[in-house]
Amino acid sequence: MKASEIPSSSQHLLENEEQPTTLTPTPTPTKNSKKLALIPLIFIIFFEVSGGPYGAEAAIGAAGPLLAILGFLIFPFIWSVPEALVTAELATTFPGNGGFVIWADKAFGPFWGSLMGSWKLLSAVCNLASYPVLCLDYIKLIYPILDSGLPRYIAIFFISMFLSFLNYLGLSIVGYTAVVLGVLSLCPFWLITLFSIPKIDPSRWLSLGQKGVKKDWNLFFNTLFWNLNFWDNASTLAGEVEQPQKTFPKALFSAGIVTCISYVLPLLGTSGAVPLEQGEWIDGYFANLASMIAGNWLKYWMELGIVLSVIGLYEAQLSSCAYQILGMAEMGLLPRVFGVRSEWFNTPWVGILVPTLVALVVSYMTFTDIVSSVNFLYSLGMLLEFASFLWLRRKMPKAKRPYRVPLSMPGLLVMCFIPSCFLVYVMFVAHSTVYIVSALLTVFAIAWYFFMEFCKTKMWFDFETVDQHKVDDEIF
């Protein structure tokens, strides 16, 4: 992968089209700048969305094998595919750091761009906090001392700080590390699927759950949603991707195939190979299943796999957060200091540090509470993202779109309406605590925007200005 510089670009006017009030930030070229190639981007997207079926056990515990299997078969088509298509079109049309923040800004203006950034960043940071917690849920099966108390808190702290330091070393390192971690973390699931085949009883797949066990629809849909969302997160890295107009659609399609297979095959194998004990299907149960189906050697490999997967998940999510913050600084939505890059590794070290510190605080919540908060905030952001996508099609019909979703406006409305209904449902079934937390965070996000505007008028901080933005030639 060759180091390259971003060519300078000039402003171009669309004929008979209104220009957006805020322009797309172009990444600052540096001599150390390196671009992400296709294969690393595929695995970064894989880790943004999934990282393997770790954590998917709760779907069977909540609703039984049949609905869990159908959920992971059907849900990608009604949710993941539309989200990935929207991401492919918008990320190739506006290939700058910031991703969905740029889209909302161009569609509805800087207030909505800032609100989108806040919702997505807060949900991403909560998601980031869940990974050390998920890792310990598996490791505590071997080391019970990490189940609670001071040892657990210390473990979360050191895991978080170590993984954040790896991210500081560079995005190209994160990308190729994701390739290795992706293969190694999926190996035990390929093996458990193979060892399950001789023991499979297909009738077990048809079970709707044990009698007397009440279905937990909130947990079921939150588990599906948490395991199959965040397809758009990699868009915040668009300014760091080699030929994003060509690379993004290929990477999204390939990552989609890997993700779906990584869930469905292990669930089919394990649920068909062992009698259903629904109460046992909680986070970490795959390790016990490995021991029952193949032996302790695979259980230990599964434990190692979750550690490797968490590293990949954390690195991919933190990269998305860091470059989103960098993009917002380049757009003038945050002070310039948030876009400062390391002289050694060219990484946005402030953008890495801030999410790390916030995630450390959030990580001391329970895993279920974290997932629910992530899903609610992410739903708000996705509703705005779908609206931005549709409005940009109408507002900028002549804009050059290297990848274009092959549907007319009525088809696009249907494509976005179906997942939007699911988003509303996920928000509707949330607990009251999630409503309160999300409302408070939204009020904070709105206050933050007006505080930043006030800081600009008082010149308390140094901001990028609209005059300093340049429009990439390839956008129009």
C-alpha positions as CSV (number, residue, x, y, z in Angstrom):
1,M,0.0,0.0,0.0
2,K,1.7,3.2,-1.2
3,A,1.7,6.4,0.7
4,S,-0.2,9.0,-1.2
5,E,-1.2,12.6,-1.0
6,I,-4.6,14.0,-1.4
7,P,-4.7,16.2,-4.5
8,S,-5.9,19.8,-4.0
9,S,-9.4,20.5,-5.3
10,S,-11.3,23.5,-6.3
11,Q,-14.9,24.5,-6.0
12,H,-17.4,23.6,-8.8
13,L,-20.9,24.8,-9.2
14,L,-23.7,22.4,-10.1
15,E,-25.8,23.8,-13.0
16,N,-29.2,24.9,-11.8
17,E,-28.6,23.4,-8.3
18,E,-28.4,25.0,-5.0
19,Q,-25.1,24.7,-3.3
20,P,-24.9,23.4,0.3
21,T,-24.1,25.9,3.0
22,T,-21.2,23.8,4.4
23,L,-18.6,22.2,2.2
24,T,-17.1,18.8,2.3
25,P,-13.8,18.7,4.2
26,T,-10.9,17.4,2.3
27,P,-8.4,15.5,4.4
28,T,-5.1,17.3,5.0
29,P,-2.3,15.5,3.1
30,T,0.8,14.6,5.0
31,K,4.0,12.8,4.1
32,N,3.0,9.9,6.5
33,S,-0.5,9.6,5.1
34,K,-1.4,6.0,4.0
35,K,-4.6,4.8,2.5
36,L,-6.8,1.8,3.4
37,A,-7.0,-0.8,0.7
38,L,-9.9,-3.1,-0.1
39,I,-9.1,-6.2,2.1
40,P,-8.4,-4.2,5.3
41,L,-11.5,-2.1,4.8
42,I,-13.6,-5.3,4.4
43,F,-12.5,-6.5,7.8
44,I,-12.8,-3.1,9.4
45,I,-16.4,-3.1,8.3
46,F,-16.8,-6.6,9.5
47,F,-15.6,-5.6,13.0
48,E,-17.7,-2.4,12.9
49,V,-20.8,-4.5,12.4
50,S,-20.1,-7.9,13.9
51,G,-16.7,-9.4,14.7
52,G,-18.2,-12.8,14.8
53,P,-21.3,-14.4,16.6
54,Y,-20.0,-13.6,20.1
55,G,-23.0,-12.1,21.9
56,A,-25.6,-13.6,19.6
57,E,-26.5,-16.4,22.1
58,A,-29.0,-14.1,23.8
59,A,-31.3,-14.3,20.7
60,I,-32.0,-18.0,21.4
61,G,-32.3,-17.4,25.1
62,A,-34.9,-14.7,24.4
63,A,-37.1,-16.3,21.7
64,G,-35.9,-19.9,21.0
65,P,-33.8,-21.4,18.1
66,L,-36.4,-21.0,15.3
67,L,-36.9,-17.3,15.7
68,A,-33.2,-16.7,16.4
69,I,-32.2,-18.5,13.2
70,L,-34.9,-16.8,11.1
71,G,-33.9,-13.4,12.7
72,F,-30.3,-13.7,11.5
73,L,-31.5,-14.9,8.1
74,I,-34.2,-12.3,7.4
75,F,-33.0,-9.3,9.4
76,P,-30.0,-8.6,7.1
77,F,-32.4,-8.1,4.2
78,I,-34.8,-5.7,5.9
79,W,-32.1,-3.8,7.8
80,S,-28.5,-4.4,6.9
81,V,-28.9,-4.3,3.1
82,P,-30.8,-0.9,3.0
83,E,-28.3,0.6,5.4
84,A,-25.3,-0.7,3.4
85,L,-26.8,0.6,0.1
86,V,-27.3,4.0,1.6
87,T,-23.8,4.0,2.9
88,A,-22.3,2.9,-0.4
89,E,-24.0,5.7,-2.3
90,L,-23.4,8.6,0.1
91,A,-19.9,7.5,1.1
92,T,-18.8,7.5,-2.6
93,T,-20.6,10.7,-3.3
94,F,-19.1,12.6,-0.4
95,P,-15.9,10.7,0.4
96,G,-14.6,12.8,3.3
97,N,-13.8,12.1,7.0
98,G,-17.0,12.6,9.0
99,G,-19.3,10.3,6.9
100,F,-22.9,10.6,8.0
101,V,-22.2,14.0,9.6
102,I,-21.4,15.4,6.2
103,W,-24.6,13.8,4.7
104,A,-26.9,15.4,7.3
105,D,-25.0,18.7,7.0
106,K,-25.4,18.9,3.3
107,A,-29.0,17.8,3.4
108,F,-30.4,20.0,6.3
109,G,-27.6,22.3,7.5
110,P,-24.9,22.4,10.2
111,F,-27.4,22.1,13.2
112,W,-28.6,18.7,11.9
113,G,-25.0,17.7,11.0
114,S,-23.9,18.4,14.5
115,L,-26.9,16.6,16.0
116,M,-26.2,13.6,13.8
117,G,-22.6,13.6,14.9
118,S,-23.6,13.7,18.6
119,W,-26.1,10.9,18.3
120,K,-23.8,8.7,16.4
121,L,-20.8,9.5,18.4
122,L,-22.6,8.9,21.7
123,S,-24.0,5.6,20.5
124,A,-20.6,4.6,19.1
125,V,-18.9,5.4,22.4
126,C,-21.4,3.3,24.3
127,N,-20.8,0.5,21.8
128,L,-17.1,0.9,22.3
129,A,-17.6,0.5,26.1
130,S,-19.5,-2.8,25.6
131,Y,-16.5,-4.7,24.1
132,P,-14.3,-4.9,27.3
133,V,-17.4,-5.9,29.2
134,L,-18.2,-8.6,26.6
135,C,-14.6,-9.8,26.7
136,L,-14.7,-10.2,30.5
137,D,-18.1,-12.1,30.3
138,Y,-16.1,-14.9,28.5
139,I,-12.8,-14.6,30.4
140,K,-14.6,-14.8,33.8
141,L,-15.6,-18.4,32.9
142,I,-11.9,-19.3,33.3
143,Y,-11.0,-16.6,35.8
144,P,-14.1,-16.1,38.1
145,I,-12.3,-13.4,40.0
146,L,-13.0,-11.0,37.1
147,D,-16.8,-11.4,37.6
148,S,-17.2,-8.4,39.8
149,G,-15.5,-5.9,42.2
150,L,-12.2,-4.2,42.0
151,P,-10.5,-6.9,39.8
152,R,-13.2,-6.4,37.1
153,Y,-12.8,-2.6,37.2
154,I,-9.0,-2.9,36.9
155,A,-9.3,-5.3,34.0
156,I,-11.7,-3.1,32.1
157,F,-9.3,-0.1,32.6
158,F,-6.2,-1.9,31.3
159,I,-8.0,-3.6,28.4
160,S,-9.4,-0.2,27.2
161,M,-6.1,1.7,27.5
162,F,-4.1,-1.0,25.8
163,L,-6.5,-1.2,22.8
164,S,-6.6,2.6,22.5
165,F,-2.9,2.7,22.3
166,L,-2.9,0.2,19.4
167,N,-5.3,2.5,17.6
168,Y,-2.9,5.4,18.0
169,L,-0.2,3.5,16.1
170,G,-2.0,4.0,12.8
171,L,-5.1,3.2,10.7
172,S,-3.2,1.0,8.3
173,I,-2.0,-1.1,11.2
174,V,-5.6,-1.3,12.4
175,G,-6.7,-2.5,9.0
176,Y,-4.2,-5.3,8.5
177,T,-4.5,-6.3,12.2
178,A,-8.3,-6.6,11.5
179,V,-7.6,-9.1,8.7
180,V,-5.5,-11.3,11.0
181,L,-7.9,-11.0,13.9
182,G,-10.9,-11.7,11.7
183,V,-9.6,-15.0,10.5
184,L,-8.3,-16.1,13.8
185,S,-11.4,-15.2,15.8
186,L,-13.7,-17.0,13.3
187,C,-11.7,-20.2,13.3
188,P,-13.3,-21.7,16.4
189,F,-16.8,-21.1,15.0
190,W,-15.9,-22.8,11.7
191,L,-14.6,-25.8,13.8
192,I,-17.6,-25.9,16.2
193,T,-19.9,-25.9,13.1
194,L,-18.0,-28.8,11.6
195,F,-18.0,-30.8,14.9
196,S,-21.7,-30.2,15.3
197,I,-22.7,-31.7,12.0
198,P,-22.8,-35.4,13.1
199,K,-24.8,-34.5,16.2
200,I,-27.4,-32.3,14.6
201,D,-31.1,-33.1,15.0
202,P,-33.0,-30.8,12.6
203,S,-36.1,-30.9,14.7
204,R,-34.4,-28.8,17.3
205,W,-34.3,-25.9,14.9
206,L,-38.1,-25.7,14.9
207,S,-38.3,-25.1,18.6
208,L,-40.0,-21.8,19.7
209,G,-38.4,-22.2,23.1
210,Q,-39.0,-24.2,26.2
211,K,-42.5,-24.3,27.7
212,G,-43.0,-21.9,30.5
213,V,-40.2,-19.6,29.4
214,K,-41.6,-16.2,28.5
215,K,-40.2,-14.6,25.3
216,D,-38.2,-11.4,25.9
217,W,-38.9,-9.5,22.7
218,N,-37.0,-6.4,23.8
219,L,-33.8,-8.5,24.3
220,F,-34.4,-10.5,21.1
221,F,-34.7,-7.4,18.8
222,N,-32.0,-5.5,20.6
223,T,-29.7,-8.5,20.2
224,L,-30.4,-8.7,16.4
225,F,-30.1,-5.0,16.0
226,W,-26.8,-4.7,18.0
227,N,-25.2,-7.6,16.1
228,L,-26.2,-6.3,12.6
229,N,-26.0,-2.5,12.7
230,F,-23.3,0.1,12.3
231,W,-22.8,-0.5,8.5
232,D,-22.4,3.2,8.0
233,N,-19.6,3.7,10.7
234,A,-16.8,3.0,8.2
235,S,-18.0,6.0,6.2
236,T,-16.2,8.2,8.7
237,L,-13.0,6.8,7.3
238,A,-13.8,7.6,3.7
239,G,-11.1,10.3,3.5
240,E,-8.5,7.6,4.5
241,V,-9.6,5.0,1.9
242,E,-7.8,4.3,-1.3
243,Q,-10.2,5.1,-4.2
244,P,-13.3,5.2,-2.0
245,Q,-15.7,5.5,-4.9
246,K,-14.6,2.0,-6.1
247,T,-13.6,0.5,-2.8
248,F,-16.6,1.1,-0.6
249,P,-19.3,-0.8,-2.6
250,K,-17.0,-3.8,-3.0
251,A,-16.0,-3.8,0.7
252,L,-19.6,-3.4,1.9
253,F,-20.8,-6.3,-0.2
254,S,-18.0,-8.6,0.8
255,A,-18.3,-7.7,4.5
256,G,-22.0,-8.4,4.3
257,I,-21.5,-12.0,3.1
258,V,-18.8,-12.7,5.7
259,T,-21.1,-11.3,8.5
260,C,-24.2,-13.2,7.6
261,I,-22.4,-16.6,7.3
262,S,-20.5,-16.0,10.6
263,Y,-23.9,-15.8,12.4
264,V,-26.1,-18.4,10.7
265,L,-23.8,-21.4,10.4
266,P,-22.7,-21.5,14.1
267,L,-26.2,-21.0,15.3
268,L,-27.5,-23.8,13.1
269,G,-24.8,-26.1,14.2
270,T,-24.9,-25.6,17.9
271,S,-28.6,-25.3,18.4
272,G,-29.1,-28.4,16.4
273,A,-26.4,-30.4,18.2
274,V,-27.4,-30.0,21.8
275,P,-30.8,-30.2,23.6
276,L,-32.3,-26.8,24.3
277,E,-31.6,-25.3,27.8
278,Q,-32.9,-21.9,27.0
279,G,-31.8,-20.3,30.3
280,E,-28.2,-21.2,29.5
281,W,-28.2,-19.2,26.2
282,I,-26.6,-16.0,27.5
283,D,-23.5,-14.1,26.6
284,G,-20.5,-16.5,26.9
285,Y,-22.5,-19.7,26.3
286,F,-20.7,-20.5,23.0
287,A,-17.6,-21.4,25.1
288,N,-19.6,-24.0,27.1
289,L,-21.1,-25.3,23.9
290,A,-17.6,-25.7,22.4
291,S,-16.7,-27.9,25.4
292,M,-19.8,-30.0,25.1
293,I,-19.5,-30.5,21.4
294,A,-15.8,-30.9,20.8
295,G,-14.0,-30.7,24.1
296,N,-12.2,-28.3,26.4
297,W,-9.5,-27.5,23.8
298,L,-12.1,-25.8,21.6
299,K,-13.5,-24.0,24.7
300,Y,-10.2,-22.4,25.4
301,W,-9.8,-21.5,21.7
302,M,-13.2,-19.9,21.8
303,E,-12.1,-17.9,24.9
304,L,-9.0,-16.8,23.0
305,G,-11.2,-16.0,19.9
306,I,-13.4,-13.6,21.9
307,V,-10.3,-11.8,23.1
308,L,-9.1,-11.4,19.5
309,S,-12.5,-10.4,18.3
310,V,-12.8,-7.8,21.0
311,I,-9.5,-6.3,19.9
312,G,-10.8,-6.0,16.4
313,L,-14.2,-4.7,17.4
314,Y,-12.6,-2.1,19.7
315,E,-10.1,-1.0,17.1
316,A,-12.6,-0.6,14.3
317,Q,-15.1,1.3,16.5
318,L,-12.5,3.6,18.0
319,S,-11.2,4.4,14.5
320,S,-14.7,5.3,13.4
321,C,-15.1,7.6,16.4
322,A,-11.7,9.2,16.0
323,Y,-12.1,10.0,12.3
324,Q,-15.7,11.2,12.9
325,I,-14.4,13.7,15.4
326,L,-11.6,14.6,13.0
327,G,-14.2,15.2,10.2
328,M,-16.4,17.3,12.5
329,A,-13.3,19.5,13.3
330,E,-12.5,19.9,9.6
331,M,-16.2,21.0,9.0
332,G,-16.0,23.6,11.8
333,L,-18.5,21.8,14.0
334,L,-15.7,21.2,16.6
335,P,-12.7,23.3,17.5
336,R,-9.5,22.6,15.5
337,V,-7.8,21.0,18.4
338,F,-10.1,18.0,18.0
339,G,-8.6,17.4,14.6
340,V,-4.9,17.4,15.7
341,R,-2.9,14.5,14.3
342,S,0.1,12.7,15.8
343,E,3.3,13.7,14.1
344,W,4.6,10.2,14.4
345,F,1.7,8.1,13.2
346,N,-0.6,10.7,11.5
347,T,-3.5,9.5,13.7
348,P,-6.0,12.0,15.3
349,W,-4.8,11.4,18.9
350,V,-7.4,13.8,20.5
351,G,-10.1,12.0,18.6
352,I,-8.8,8.7,20.1
353,L,-8.4,10.0,23.6
354,V,-11.8,11.6,24.1
355,P,-13.9,8.4,23.2
356,T,-11.6,6.3,25.2
357,L,-12.1,8.3,28.4
358,V,-15.9,8.5,27.9
359,A,-16.1,4.8,27.1
360,L,-14.2,3.9,30.4
361,V,-17.0,5.6,32.4
362,V,-19.8,3.9,30.4
363,S,-18.1,0.5,30.6
364,Y,-19.0,0.1,34.2
365,M,-22.7,-0.3,33.2
366,T,-24.2,-3.7,32.6
367,F,-23.9,-5.2,29.1
368,T,-27.7,-5.2,28.6
369,D,-28.0,-1.5,29.6
370,I,-25.2,-0.6,27.3
371,V,-26.8,-2.4,24.3
372,S,-30.2,-0.7,24.9
373,S,-28.7,2.8,25.1
374,V,-26.6,2.1,21.9
375,N,-29.6,1.0,19.9
376,F,-31.9,3.9,20.9
377,L,-29.3,6.6,20.1
378,Y,-28.3,4.8,16.9
379,S,-32.0,4.6,15.9
380,L,-32.3,8.4,16.2
381,G,-29.3,8.9,14.0
382,M,-30.4,6.3,11.4
383,L,-33.8,8.0,11.0
384,L,-32.0,11.2,10.3
385,E,-29.6,9.4,7.9
386,F,-32.4,7.9,5.9
387,A,-34.1,11.3,5.7
388,S,-30.7,12.9,4.6
389,F,-30.3,10.2,1.9
390,L,-33.8,10.8,0.4
391,W,-33.5,14.6,0.6
392,L,-30.1,14.7,-1.1
393,R,-31.5,12.6,-4.0
394,R,-34.1,15.4,-4.4
395,K,-31.8,18.3,-3.6
396,M,-28.8,17.3,-5.7
397,P,-30.2,15.1,-8.5
398,K,-27.3,16.0,-10.8
399,A,-24.5,15.3,-8.3
400,K,-22.0,12.7,-9.5
401,R,-22.7,9.5,-7.7
402,P,-20.0,6.9,-8.5
403,Y,-22.3,4.3,-6.9
404,R,-26.0,4.9,-7.1
405,V,-28.7,2.7,-5.6
406,P,-30.6,1.5,-8.7
407,L,-34.1,2.6,-7.6
408,S,-36.3,5.5,-8.4
409,M,-37.6,7.8,-5.6
410,P,-40.7,5.6,-4.9
411,G,-38.5,2.5,-4.6
412,L,-36.1,4.4,-2.3
413,L,-39.0,5.5,-0.1
414,V,-40.0,1.9,0.4
415,M,-36.4,0.8,0.9
416,C,-36.0,3.3,3.7
417,F,-39.5,3.0,5.2
418,I,-39.2,-0.7,6.1
419,P,-36.1,-0.4,8.3
420,S,-37.4,2.9,9.7
421,C,-40.5,1.1,11.0
422,F,-38.1,-1.3,12.8
423,L,-36.1,1.6,14.2
424,V,-39.3,3.1,15.6
425,Y,-40.2,-0.3,17.1
426,V,-36.8,-0.6,18.8
427,M,-37.3,2.8,20.3
428,F,-40.9,2.1,21.4
429,V,-40.0,-1.1,23.4
430,A,-37.1,0.6,25.2
431,H,-37.2,0.8,29.0
432,S,-38.0,4.1,30.7
433,T,-34.4,4.4,31.9
434,V,-33.2,4.4,28.2
435,Y,-35.8,7.1,27.4
436,I,-34.5,9.3,30.2
437,V,-30.8,8.8,29.3
438,S,-31.4,9.3,25.6
439,A,-33.5,12.5,26.2
440,L,-30.8,13.9,28.4
441,L,-28.1,13.1,25.9
442,T,-30.1,14.7,23.1
443,V,-30.6,17.9,25.1
444,F,-26.9,17.8,25.7
445,A,-26.2,17.4,22.0
446,I,-28.4,20.4,21.1
447,A,-26.9,22.5,23.9
448,W,-23.4,21.5,22.6
449,Y,-24.2,22.8,19.1
450,F,-25.3,26.2,20.4
451,F,-22.4,26.4,22.8
452,M,-20.0,25.8,19.8
453,E,-21.8,28.6,17.9
454,F,-21.4,30.9,20.9
455,C,-17.7,30.0,21.1
456,K,-17.3,31.0,17.5
457,T,-18.8,34.4,18.1
458,K,-16.6,35.0,21.1
459,M,-13.6,33.4,19.4
460,W,-12.8,31.4,22.4
461,F,-11.5,28.5,20.2
462,D,-10.0,28.3,16.8
463,F,-12.4,26.8,14.2
464,E,-12.2,25.9,10.6
465,T,-14.2,28.3,8.5
466,V,-16.3,27.7,5.4
467,D,-13.8,29.6,3.3
468,Q,-11.1,27.0,4.2
469,H,-13.2,24.1,2.9
470,K,-12.7,22.7,-0.5
471,V,-15.0,20.6,-2.5
472,D,-13.5,17.4,-3.9
473,D,-13.6,17.4,-7.7
474,E,-15.1,13.9,-7.9
475,I,-18.2,14.9,-6.0
476,F,-19.7,16.9,-8.9
